[in-house]
């Protein structure tokens, strides 16, 4: 749509026709604005682990800008390498034991 073209479109019309066209355009715009869907809340499925948080208030965002979310996450168990080493030792021991039994 070019605003300069608008004047050329309505030049050949009478004032009555122009008023009718503007009324029709206003109705169409009002219907489109009324039919605009309301933003829905987010539905996120997260597996239940750790602390469960429940929000009792709807999220408020500006409809013209995208919503941003910043999460700061930390591991709760910091020294879990020993579990991997223990598991590796158990598997290695089982393999050695099986080879000794086969001989």
N, C-alpha and C positions, 0 to 999 in steps of 0.2 A: 504494500500500500504506500503510495506516494501522496502526501498532502497536497502537492501542486496539481495532481491529476483530479482531485476532488472538485475543485472549482470548475474545471473543464467539463466534468460529468454533469454537473447541475446547471450549467449555463443555459441549455436549451429548454429547461423545464420552467413551468410557471411556479409562482410562490406557493400555490396550493399543493402542487405535486411535490415540491421540495419539503414542505411541512409534513406531508403524508409519508415520504421516504424516511425522514428523520424520526418520525414516530415509530415506524416499522423497525428501523435500526435500533432504537432505544428498547423496544420490546424484546428483540432478539438478544441484545446484550444483557438485559435484565434476566431473561430466562437462562442464559448460559451461566451467569453468576449465581443464580439460585440453584442450579443443578450441579454446581461445583462440589465434588465430594469433600467431606470433612476428613482431615488427616486422622488415620487410625493409629492406635497404640502399637508398639512393637511386641511381637510374639516371638520370644527366643526360647529355644529348647536347649538347655544345658544339662549334661548328666549330673545327677546328685552326688556330689562329693564335697567334703569339707563343710564349710559353714553355709547354711541356706539363708539367703537374704530375701525379704519380702518388702516390696515398695507399696505403700498405701496411697500414693498420690500419683496422678498422671504426669507424664513427661511434658514439659513445656518447651517448645522450640519455636523459633521464628520461621514462619512458612516460606520465606524468601531465601533462606540460607540452609545449606545441608547441616544436619546434626552431627556433632563430633562427640566422640567418647574417648576418654583417656583412662587407661587402667594401669595401675602400678601393681605388678604381681611379684611375689617372692616365694621361693620354695620354703616349705616349713621344715623339711628334713634336709639338713645340709651335708652330713657325713654318711652317705649311703654307699660309698664305694666298697666298704668291707662286706656288704651283702653280696655284691657281684664277685668279689674275690672268694668268698666262702662257697658260693654256688659253683664257681669254676673249679675249685679244689675238690668238691664232692663229685662233680662230673668226671674230672680227670682220674680220681680214685676209682670210680666205678668202671671206667674204660680199662684201667690197668688191671683191675681185679678180673674183668671178663677175659682179657687176653691171657691171664695166668691160668684161668680155669680151662680155656680151650686147648692149652698146650698139654 
